[in-house]
């Protein structure tokens, strides 16, 4: 059996690796027009900032692919002929397949702004985007970034590291307020401004102006303000990279490529995973398209089982994500909606310095723990996830809260402050029973057990 995989990001590569683990004989071809080898996309910014080289972003040495008999093909797929089960490449050549995995990732958004197709206007998703920015950096005296979120702040930090003044435009009143609760969102806004990045809240792009040579020279906002710049970064979200599939026979598309719970598309022998996949019936509280690194990895493992005939339903588990806003670390586990919901109570503690916070969400009716938000403090994923899975009561969690902390040794611990705040608000007198340490963690999560995030179990 020949399995062709379009896309060598985390989803496609994970699928290839697991196919080889599950079967010694399956033929695997991994296709990408972006790079020769898989690289860690989330670390692209560190190449520009001089912290790493591009080769440092490769999780596997070049010999890995031959050793594991995974064929790499550097090519652009122009069309997918699902009826003939054949791929057509940009150079006119073709390749047959028995099974096809679409792992084509995301592209950055454009919203019809005048001037959005000028030179020196670009998003930051691919290796080519990084190369483009590097090639034009000497021309950039100042830059404007349009849109917030995680990519926007990463691009701002990249340019800031080269001493390029940056204006960051967001249409909301505080940073990433569609994902972060108000207190955390305001904290991020303050943090960005403290690093001398010109964060413009409640500001929208209207027009990108030509410098007279076909490149960006300035922008105007919808309020009529003109900002001179030689680079415009478009970071107002991403969308599934599926345009080349619009005429693929029998392949149903929505926002992404529609898949069922086994990651099968509507076309025979075709699967979709990662950023480009849209789950028809997502789990409660989850979205059909989730452009997140860890969901791509989980889908890659799941699809390998299904291709090999070992039925596994896709289960993203408990929501989590992590990031950095400049040097402010962020983690979220479980249910932490930006605008709350009826019946969900938040215990929110913030350090007086405004740079650290802990949010613990629980059901008002029965105290069941639902989620955690961490800013500037690190909590263990396995512990938070197990508390949520076990439906622990918030008061039990608070008394063991130190167990979750995995900040470096000698860092100050603030769990007692969180407990004290709860006591003050509730009139209780809880005591912190556990402090930071590994032994209690191992006893709780079960030493040597496989984590739910990294293991899928075939049905039957």
MARTI-363431 format. One record per residue (C-alpha): residue in three letters; y, z, x. Coordinates in Angstrom, 3 decimals, m for minus. Layout:
<"ALA", <Y, Z, X>>
...
END
This chain:
<"UNK", <0.000, 0.000, 0.000>>
<"UNK", <3.458, m0.949, 1.253>>
<"UNK", <6.323, 1.361, 0.281>>
<"UNK", <9.818, 0.054, 0.959>>
<"UNK", <12.658, 2.575, 0.986>>
<"UNK", <16.263, 1.359, 0.784>>
<"UNK", <18.497, 3.952, 2.414>>
<"UNK", <17.944, 6.103, 5.505>>
<"UNK", <19.878, 9.186, 4.394>>
<"UNK", <18.345, 12.585, 3.724>>
<"UNK", <16.628, 11.422, 0.493>>
<"UNK", <15.066, 8.249, 1.903>>
<"UNK", <14.006, 9.827, 5.177>>
<"UNK", <12.463, 12.840, 3.436>>
<"UNK", <10.491, 10.455, 1.213>>
<"UNK", <9.239, 8.553, 4.270>>
<"UNK", <8.227, 11.727, 6.107>>
<"UNK", <6.339, 13.124, 3.127>>
<"UNK", <4.596, 9.842, 2.416>>
<"UNK", <3.252, 9.931, 5.953>>
<"UNK", <2.229, 13.590, 5.608>>
<"UNK", <0.334, 12.803, 2.418>>
<"UNK", <m1.352, 9.573, 3.566>>
<"UNK", <m2.265, 8.226, 7.003>>
<"UNK", <m2.652, 4.631, 5.866>>
<"UNK", <0.330, 3.881, 3.638>>
<"UNK", <2.701, 1.342, 5.190>>
<"UNK", <6.314, 2.587, 5.141>>
<"UNK", <9.460, 0.530, 5.761>>
<"UNK", <12.812, 2.333, 5.885>>
<"UNK", <15.726, m0.055, 5.395>>
<"UNK", <19.413, 0.538, 6.141>>
<"UNK", <22.412, m1.618, 6.989>>
<"UNK", <24.449, 1.418, 8.078>>
<"UNK", <22.784, 2.686, 11.263>>
<"UNK", <19.620, 2.169, 13.276>>
<"UNK", <18.566, 5.807, 12.902>>
<"UNK", <18.914, 8.627, 10.398>>
<"UNK", <21.814, 10.971, 11.137>>
<"UNK", <23.177, 14.152, 9.598>>
<"UNK", <25.937, 12.778, 7.371>>
<"UNK", <27.489, 16.170, 6.688>>
<"UNK", <28.309, 16.499, 10.399>>
<"UNK", <30.171, 13.184, 10.799>>
<"UNK", <33.481, 15.047, 10.987>>
<"UNK", <32.431, 16.837, 14.162>>
<"UNK", <32.051, 13.563, 16.039>>
<"UNK", <35.672, 12.671, 15.347>>
<"UNK", <36.761, 16.197, 16.289>>
<"UNK", <34.955, 15.960, 19.634>>
<"UNK", <32.453, 18.730, 18.938>>
<"UNK", <29.431, 16.427, 18.956>>
<"UNK", <28.409, 12.904, 19.883>>
<"UNK", <26.904, 10.514, 17.360>>
<"UNK", <23.496, 10.856, 19.045>>
<"UNK", <23.720, 14.624, 18.562>>
<"UNK", <23.650, 14.035, 14.787>>
<"UNK", <20.157, 12.506, 14.920>>
<"UNK", <17.589, 15.107, 13.785>>
<"UNK", <14.741, 13.025, 15.266>>
<"UNK", <14.394, 11.332, 18.621>>
<"UNK", <14.003, 7.522, 18.531>>
<"UNK", <10.292, 7.793, 19.424>>
<"UNK", <9.663, 9.832, 16.247>>
<"UNK", <9.588, 6.767, 14.006>>
<"UNK", <7.031, 4.800, 15.996>>
<"UNK", <4.908, 7.912, 16.501>>
<"UNK", <4.799, 8.455, 12.732>>
<"UNK", <4.373, 4.738, 12.001>>
<"UNK", <7.546, 4.466, 9.929>>
<"UNK", <8.984, 0.973, 10.371>>
<"UNK", <12.781, 0.788, 10.619>>
<"UNK", <14.623, m2.321, 9.467>>
<"UNK", <18.372, m2.752, 10.011>>
<"UNK", <19.356, m5.067, 7.180>>
<"UNK", <21.462, m5.349, 4.050>>
<"UNK", <19.542, m5.731, 0.786>>
<"UNK", <21.438, m8.250, m1.319>>
<"UNK", <19.151, m8.372, m4.341>>
<"UNK", <16.065, m6.633, m5.706>>
<"UNK", <13.656, m8.903, m7.599>>
<"UNK", <11.700, m6.345, m9.598>>
<"UNK", <9.567, m8.954, m11.357>>
<"UNK", <8.270, m10.449, m8.102>>
<"UNK", <8.414, m7.051, m6.337>>
<"UNK", <10.458, m8.560, m3.573>>
<"UNK", <13.625, m7.683, m1.640>>
<"UNK", <16.158, m10.322, m0.652>>
<"UNK", <18.248, m9.617, 2.450>>
<"UNK", <21.741, m10.777, 3.322>>
<"UNK", <20.390, m13.298, 5.843>>
<"UNK", <18.264, m14.981, 3.160>>
<"UNK", <14.909, m13.540, 4.262>>
<"UNK", <12.673, m11.620, 1.869>>
<"UNK", <10.176, m8.744, 1.946>>
<"UNK", <7.466, m7.934, m0.614>>
<"UNK", <6.715, m4.376, m1.638>>
<"UNK", <4.111, m2.525, m3.667>>
<"UNK", <6.325, 0.465, m4.377>>
<"UNK", <10.096, 0.641, m3.955>>
<"UNK", <12.273, 3.718, m3.486>>
<"UNK", <16.002, 3.298, m4.066>>
<"UNK", <17.906, 5.894, m2.022>>
<"UNK", <21.184, 4.038, m1.662>>
<"UNK", <23.562, 7.003, m1.703>>
<"UNK", <27.204, 7.070, m2.749>>
<"UNK", <30.415, 5.127, m2.226>>
<"UNK", <33.945, 6.495, m2.381>>
<"UNK", <35.985, 5.979, m5.516>>
<"UNK", <38.915, 3.672, m6.164>>
<"UNK", <40.875, 3.985, m9.380>>
<"UNK", <42.920, 0.790, m9.412>>
<"UNK", <45.865, 2.099, m7.427>>
<"UNK", <48.239, m0.669, m6.301>>
<"UNK", <47.646, m1.177, m2.584>>
<"UNK", <44.206, 0.442, m2.496>>
<"UNK", <42.741, m2.603, m0.709>>
<"UNK", <45.248, m2.623, 2.155>>
<"UNK", <44.204, m1.972, 5.731>>
<"UNK", <44.288, 1.667, 6.850>>
<"UNK", <43.146, 2.758, 3.373>>
<"UNK", <39.625, 4.157, 3.463>>
<"UNK", <37.236, 6.835, 2.255>>
<"UNK", <34.988, 8.981, 4.448>>
<"UNK", <31.329, 8.613, 3.495>>
<"UNK", <29.623, 6.360, 6.026>>
<"UNK", <29.318, 5.850, 9.760>>
<"UNK", <31.433, 2.717, 9.291>>
<"UNK", <34.184, 4.823, 7.688>>
<"UNK", <34.181, 7.047, 10.765>>
<"UNK", <34.307, 4.051, 13.109>>
<"UNK", <37.177, 2.560, 11.122>>
<"UNK", <39.203, 5.762, 11.351>>
<"UNK", <38.544, 6.025, 15.089>>
<"UNK", <39.594, 2.409, 15.624>>
<"UNK", <42.934, 2.961, 13.832>>
<"UNK", <43.803, 6.483, 14.946>>
<"UNK", <46.292, 5.318, 17.579>>
<"UNK", <48.308, 3.636, 14.811>>
<"UNK", <48.531, 6.787, 12.678>>
<"UNK", <51.672, 8.902, 13.007>>
<"UNK", <51.055, 10.679, 9.687>>
<"UNK", <48.456, 10.462, 6.927>>
<"UNK", <48.069, 11.065, 3.201>>
<"UNK", <44.775, 12.143, 1.638>>
<"UNK", <44.285, 11.598, m2.084>>
<"UNK", <41.897, 13.991, m3.810>>
<"UNK", <40.435, 17.370, m3.029>>
<"UNK", <36.883, 18.605, m2.963>>
<"UNK", <34.761, 18.901, 0.142>>
<"UNK", <35.379, 15.445, 1.624>>
<"UNK", <39.141, 15.746, 1.243>>
<"UNK", <39.410, 18.943, 3.239>>
<"UNK", <36.995, 17.626, 5.876>>
<"UNK", <39.128, 14.516, 6.395>>
<"UNK", <42.269, 16.646, 6.532>>
<"UNK", <40.687, 18.852, 9.196>>
<"UNK", <39.603, 15.790, 11.182>>
<"UNK", <43.110, 14.335, 11.304>>
<"UNK", <44.660, 17.755, 11.890>>
<"UNK", <42.412, 18.161, 14.952>>
<"UNK", <44.139, 15.083, 16.455>>
<"UNK", <47.573, 16.616, 15.724>>
<"UNK", <48.268, 14.064, 12.988>>
<"UNK", <50.447, 15.510, 10.182>>
<"UNK", <48.556, 15.392, 6.886>>
<"UNK", <49.730, 15.547, 3.269>>
<"UNK", <46.875, 16.356, 0.891>>
<"UNK", <47.514, 15.385, m2.742>>
<"UNK", <45.615, 17.078, m5.564>>
<"UNK", <46.368, 16.702, m9.237>>
<"UNK", <45.200, 20.237, m10.061>>
<"UNK", <47.219, 23.423, m9.674>>
<"UNK", <44.944, 24.770, m6.931>>
<"UNK", <42.234, 23.369, m4.686>>
<"UNK", <38.926, 22.207, m6.214>>
<"UNK", <39.638, 24.091, m9.426>>
<"UNK", <37.077, 21.979, m11.300>>
<"UNK", <34.326, 23.648, m9.238>>
<"UNK", <35.734, 27.003, m8.121>>
<"UNK", <36.847, 29.894, m10.336>>
<"UNK", <40.633, 30.427, m10.283>>
<"UNK", <40.691, 33.244, m7.722>>
<"UNK", <38.570, 31.379, m5.183>>
<"UNK", <40.451, 28.138, m5.826>>
<"UNK", <43.780, 29.832, m5.094>>
<"UNK", <42.284, 31.418, m1.979>>
<"UNK", <41.320, 27.993, m0.645>>
<"UNK", <44.808, 26.649, m1.386>>
<"UNK", <46.385, 29.518, 0.545>>
<"UNK", <43.979, 28.999, 3.417>>
<"UNK", <44.768, 25.284, 3.682>>
<"UNK", <48.511, 25.930, 3.702>>
<"UNK", <48.125, 28.646, 6.341>>
<"UNK", <46.745, 25.944, 8.671>>
<"UNK", <49.958, 23.917, 8.299>>
<"UNK", <48.411, 21.196, 6.169>>
<"UNK", <50.875, 19.930, 3.566>>
<"UNK", <48.911, 20.633, 0.377>>
<"UNK", <50.687, 19.046, m2.606>>
<"UNK", <49.374, 20.594, m5.830>>
<"UNK", <49.971, 18.976, m9.234>>
<"UNK", <50.622, 15.684, m7.436>>
<"UNK", <49.081, 12.280, m8.164>>
<"UNK", <49.134, 9.004, m6.276>>
<"UNK", <50.959, 6.106, m7.910>>
<"UNK", <51.225, 3.302, m5.325>>
<"UNK", <50.223, 2.559, m1.729>>
<"UNK", <52.888, 0.421, m0.046>>
<"UNK", <52.373, m2.419, 2.425>>
<"UNK", <54.009, m1.958, 5.831>>
<"UNK", <54.696, m5.692, 5.915>>
<"UNK", <51.574, m6.485, 7.919>>
<"UNK", <48.891, m5.904, 5.302>>
<"UNK", <48.363, m2.217, 6.087>>
<"UNK", <49.431, 1.047, 4.487>>
<"UNK", <52.933, 2.157, 5.424>>
<"UNK", <53.810, 4.677, 2.719>>
<"UNK", <52.819, 5.972, m0.700>>
<"UNK", <54.762, 7.020, m3.754>>
<"UNK", <53.610, 9.746, m6.119>>
<"UNK", <53.807, 9.609, m9.900>>
<"UNK", <56.870, 11.846, m9.600>>
<"UNK", <58.564, 9.127, m7.575>>
<"UNK", <58.430, 10.790, m4.172>>
<"UNK", <57.878, 8.485, m1.205>>
<"UNK", <55.784, 9.712, 1.738>>
<"UNK", <55.671, 7.618, 4.898>>
<"UNK", <52.149, 7.291, 6.326>>
<"UNK", <49.981, 4.900, 8.316>>
<"UNK", <46.666, 5.976, 6.820>>
<"UNK", <45.578, 6.827, 3.274>>
<"UNK", <42.292, 8.633, 2.796>>
<"UNK", <40.695, 8.127, m0.624>>
<"UNK", <38.609, 11.232, m1.338>>
<"UNK", <38.864, 11.451, m5.131>>
<"UNK", <35.121, 11.735, m5.557>>
<"UNK", <32.192, 9.367, m5.064>>
<"UNK", <29.967, 7.232, m7.289>>
<"UNK", <26.362, 5.994, m6.977>>
<"UNK", <26.062, 2.919, m4.757>>
<"UNK", <24.331, 0.647, m7.275>>
<"UNK", <26.502, m2.446, m7.741>>
<"UNK", <23.989, m4.734, m6.000>>
<"UNK", <21.379, m3.728, m8.596>>
<"UNK", <23.290, m4.845, m11.684>>
<"UNK", <21.161, m7.972, m12.142>>
<"UNK", <17.811, m6.374, m11.245>>
<"UNK", <15.413, m7.195, m14.073>>
<"UNK", <14.349, m4.244, m16.215>>
<"UNK", <16.289, m1.663, m14.201>>
<"UNK", <18.328, 0.567, m16.507>>
<"UNK", <21.614, 1.751, m15.040>>
<"UNK", <24.070, 4.327, m16.298>>
<"UNK", <26.371, 6.141, m13.967>>
<"UNK", <23.432, 5.937, m11.583>>
<"UNK", <19.901, 4.537, m11.681>>
<"UNK", <18.180, 6.115, m14.673>>
<"UNK", <15.017, 8.052, m13.772>>
<"UNK", <12.571, 10.212, m15.676>>
<"UNK", <11.278, 13.601, m14.576>>
<"UNK", <8.933, 11.918, m12.076>>
<"UNK", <11.830, 9.933, m10.561>>
<"UNK", <10.451, 6.685, m11.979>>
<"UNK", <12.955, 4.046, m13.067>>
<"UNK", <12.527, 1.693, m16.033>>
<"UNK", <11.281, m1.063, m13.680>>
<"UNK", <7.587, m1.013, m12.698>>
<"UNK", <6.792, 0.568, m9.315>>
<"UNK", <10.457, 1.381, m8.633>>
<"UNK", <11.750, 4.923, m8.027>>
<"UNK", <15.246, 6.280, m7.360>>
<"UNK", <16.279, 9.447, m5.525>>
<"UNK", <19.331, 11.151, m4.092>>
<"UNK", <22.970, 10.394, m4.896>>
<"UNK", <22.167, 7.103, m6.633>>
<"UNK", <19.671, 8.585, m9.134>>
<"UNK", <20.637, 9.735, m12.625>>
<"UNK", <18.103, 12.067, m14.233>>
<"UNK", <17.728, 11.189, m17.909>>
<"UNK", <17.035, 14.739, m19.050>>
<"UNK", <18.518, 17.144, m16.501>>
<"UNK", <17.601, 20.818, m16.558>>
<"UNK", <19.935, 23.088, m18.559>>
<"UNK", <23.175, 23.626, m16.708>>
<"UNK", <22.556, 20.706, m14.318>>
<"UNK", <24.073, 17.220, m14.182>>
<"UNK", <22.292, 13.894, m14.300>>
<"UNK", <23.821, 12.848, m10.969>>
<"UNK", <24.108, 15.509, m8.261>>
<"UNK", <25.405, 14.127, m4.969>>
<"UNK", <24.245, 17.113, m2.938>>
<"UNK", <22.284, 17.124, 0.323>>
<"UNK", <19.602, 19.539, m0.825>>
<"UNK", <18.848, 17.720, m4.093>>
<"UNK", <18.328, 14.533, m2.100>>
<"UNK", <15.862, 16.335, 0.138>>
<"UNK", <13.961, 17.808, m2.816>>
<"UNK", <13.829, 14.433, m4.571>>
<"UNK", <12.509, 12.817, m1.399>>
<"UNK", <9.573, 15.201, m1.238>>
<"UNK", <8.894, 14.975, m4.966>>
<"UNK", <8.880, 11.174, m5.075>>
<"UNK", <6.353, 10.995, m2.227>>
<"UNK", <3.847, 12.998, m4.284>>
<"UNK", <4.387, 10.760, m7.312>>
<"UNK", <4.015, 7.524, m5.343>>
<"UNK", <0.696, 8.804, m4.037>>
<"UNK", <m0.486, 9.508, m7.596>>
<"UNK", <m0.126, 13.301, m7.440>>
<"UNK", <2.120, 14.021, m10.406>>
<"UNK", <5.060, 16.317, m9.649>>
<"UNK", <7.980, 16.859, m11.989>>
<"UNK", <11.374, 17.071, m10.316>>
<"UNK", <12.745, 20.614, m10.466>>
<"UNK", <16.013, 21.261, m8.610>>
<"UNK", <15.526, 24.998, m8.934>>
<"UNK", <18.459, 27.385, m8.876>>
<"UNK", <21.779, 25.765, m8.056>>
<"UNK", <23.196, 26.377, m4.612>>
<"UNK", <25.676, 24.816, m2.262>>
<"UNK", <27.574, 25.732, 0.873>>
<"UNK", <30.583, 24.358, 2.725>>
<"UNK", <33.558, 25.225, 4.894>>
<"UNK", <37.216, 24.881, 4.033>>
<"UNK", <38.545, 24.679, 7.588>>
<"UNK", <37.201, 28.018, 8.876>>
<"UNK", <36.678, 29.634, 5.458>>
<"UNK", <32.956, 29.628, 4.634>>
<"UNK", <31.777, 29.182, 1.056>>
<"UNK", <28.414, 29.721, m0.621>>
<"UNK", <27.360, 29.568, m4.262>>
<"UNK", <24.017, 30.579, m5.774>>
<"UNK", <23.120, 30.267, m9.436>>
<"UNK", <25.533, 30.105, m12.345>>
<"UNK", <29.186, 30.348, m11.339>>
<"UNK", <31.115, 28.043, m13.685>>
<"UNK", <34.719, 27.344, m12.758>>
<"UNK", <35.968, 28.444, m16.154>>
<"UNK", <33.292, 30.989, m17.059>>
<"UNK", <31.468, 31.005, m20.371>>
<"UNK", <31.101, 33.273, m23.344>>
<"UNK", <28.864, 36.244, m22.592>>
<"UNK", <29.069, 35.847, m18.801>>
<"UNK", <30.758, 38.727, m16.955>>
<"UNK", <32.178, 38.512, m13.437>>
<"UNK", <32.535, 41.310, m10.931>>
<"UNK", <35.099, 39.909, m8.497>>
<"UNK", <36.056, 41.701, m5.297>>
<"UNK", <38.626, 40.290, m2.877>>
<"UNK", <39.585, 41.687, 0.515>>
<"UNK", <43.262, 42.642, 0.961>>
<"UNK", <43.607, 39.923, 3.625>>
<"UNK", <42.928, 37.270, 0.942>>
<"UNK", <40.299, 35.574, 3.134>>
<"UNK", <37.063, 37.167, 1.882>>
<"UNK", <35.623, 37.552, m1.605>>
<"UNK", <32.399, 38.346, m3.465>>
<"UNK", <31.818, 37.298, m7.066>>
<"UNK", <28.719, 38.500, m8.933>>
<"UNK", <28.056, 37.017, m12.377>>
<"UNK", <25.790, 38.685, m14.930>>
<"UNK", <25.048, 38.603, m18.633>>
<"UNK", <27.235, 41.006, m20.576>>
<"UNK", <24.466, 41.646, m23.099>>
<"UNK", <21.721, 42.866, m20.782>>
<"UNK", <23.122, 42.939, m17.234>>
<"UNK", <20.815, 40.145, m15.984>>
<"UNK", <22.095, 38.709, m12.712>>
<"UNK", <23.111, 35.035, m12.977>>
<"UNK", <25.049, 33.946, m9.903>>
<"UNK", <26.969, 34.672, m6.703>>
<"UNK", <30.078, 33.165, m5.101>>
<"UNK", <30.856, 34.089, m1.493>>
<"UNK", <34.049, 33.329, 0.413>>
<"UNK", <34.220, 34.295, 4.084>>
<"UNK", <31.050, 36.435, 3.815>>
<"UNK", <27.480, 35.208, 4.236>>
<"UNK", <24.682, 36.212, 1.862>>
<"UNK", <21.034, 35.242, 2.274>>
<"UNK", <19.933, 32.381, 0.080>>
<"UNK", <16.376, 33.682, m0.340>>
<"UNK", <17.540, 37.105, m1.496>>
<"UNK", <20.164, 35.865, m3.974>>
<"UNK", <17.762, 33.275, m5.354>>
<"UNK", <14.987, 35.819, m5.840>>
<"UNK", <17.324, 38.263, m7.587>>
<"UNK", <18.214, 35.480, m10.021>>
<"UNK", <14.588, 34.370, m10.449>>
<"UNK", <13.449, 37.962, m11.021>>
<"UNK", <16.251, 38.510, m13.569>>
<"UNK", <17.348, 41.638, m11.790>>
<"UNK", <19.844, 43.948, m13.444>>
<"UNK", <23.283, 43.875, m11.870>>
<"UNK", <23.128, 47.589, m11.077>>
<"UNK", <19.839, 47.193, m9.205>>
<"UNK", <21.378, 44.317, m7.262>>
<"UNK", <24.487, 46.306, m6.402>>
<"UNK", <22.475, 49.197, m5.012>>
<"UNK", <20.520, 46.779, m2.772>>
<"UNK", <23.484, 44.484, m2.088>>
<"UNK", <23.562, 45.102, 1.658>>
<"UNK", <20.144, 43.464, 1.905>>
<"UNK", <21.714, 40.093, 1.152>>
<"UNK", <24.342, 40.235, 3.892>>
<"UNK", <23.604, 38.159, 6.989>>
<"UNK", <26.965, 38.085, 8.701>>
<"UNK", <26.672, 38.352, 12.496>>
<"UNK", <26.002, 41.710, 14.102>>
<"UNK", <29.047, 43.984, 14.398>>
<"UNK", <30.847, 42.191, 11.549>>
<"UNK", <32.260, 44.628, 9.071>>
<"UNK", <30.257, 45.133, 5.857>>
<"UNK", <31.986, 45.235, 2.488>>
<"UNK", <29.141, 45.875, 0.068>>
<"UNK", <30.216, 49.485, m0.478>>
<"UNK", <33.635, 48.209, m1.545>>
<"UNK", <31.975, 45.947, m4.125>>
<"UNK", <29.911, 48.842, m5.470>>
<"UNK", <32.995, 51.077, m5.606>>
<"UNK", <34.833, 48.434, m7.621>>
<"UNK", <31.973, 48.227, m10.121>>
<"UNK", <31.933, 52.013, m10.439>>
<"UNK", <35.676, 52.063, m11.047>>
<"UNK", <35.421, 49.386, m13.756>>
<"UNK", <32.297, 50.761, m15.449>>
<"UNK", <32.619, 54.514, m14.995>>
<"UNK", <29.234, 54.571, m13.236>>
<"UNK", <28.429, 56.285, m9.935>>
<"UNK", <26.072, 53.842, m8.212>>
<"UNK", <25.227, 54.323, m4.546>>
<"UNK", <24.601, 51.610, m1.973>>
<"UNK", <20.994, 52.156, m0.881>>
<"UNK", <20.479, 49.282, 1.541>>
<"UNK", <22.617, 47.892, 4.332>>
<"UNK", <22.313, 44.738, 6.394>>
<"UNK", <18.921, 44.345, 8.043>>
<"UNK", <15.949, 41.991, 8.150>>
<"UNK", <13.038, 44.348, 7.427>>
<"UNK", <14.093, 45.070, 3.845>>
<"UNK", <14.587, 41.352, 3.260>>
<"UNK", <11.098, 40.460, 4.457>>
<"UNK", <9.570, 43.186, 2.314>>
<"UNK", <11.405, 41.902, m0.753>>
<"UNK", <10.921, 38.155, m0.478>>
<"UNK", <7.382, 38.399, 0.941>>
<"UNK", <6.942, 37.605, 4.620>>
<"UNK", <5.302, 34.244, 5.273>>
<"UNK", <5.539, 32.904, 1.718>>
<"UNK", <6.827, 29.401, 1.178>>
<"UNK", <10.292, 29.290, m0.388>>
<"UNK", <10.558, 27.600, m3.754>>
<"UNK", <13.208, 25.208, m2.440>>
<"UNK", <10.941, 23.601, 0.169>>
<"UNK", <7.653, 23.339, m1.683>>
<"UNK", <6.542, 21.261, m4.645>>
<"UNK", <3.226, 21.693, m6.386>>
<"UNK", <1.328, 18.781, m7.946>>
<"UNK", <0.480, 19.161, m11.608>>
<"UNK", <m3.081, 19.664, m12.800>>
END
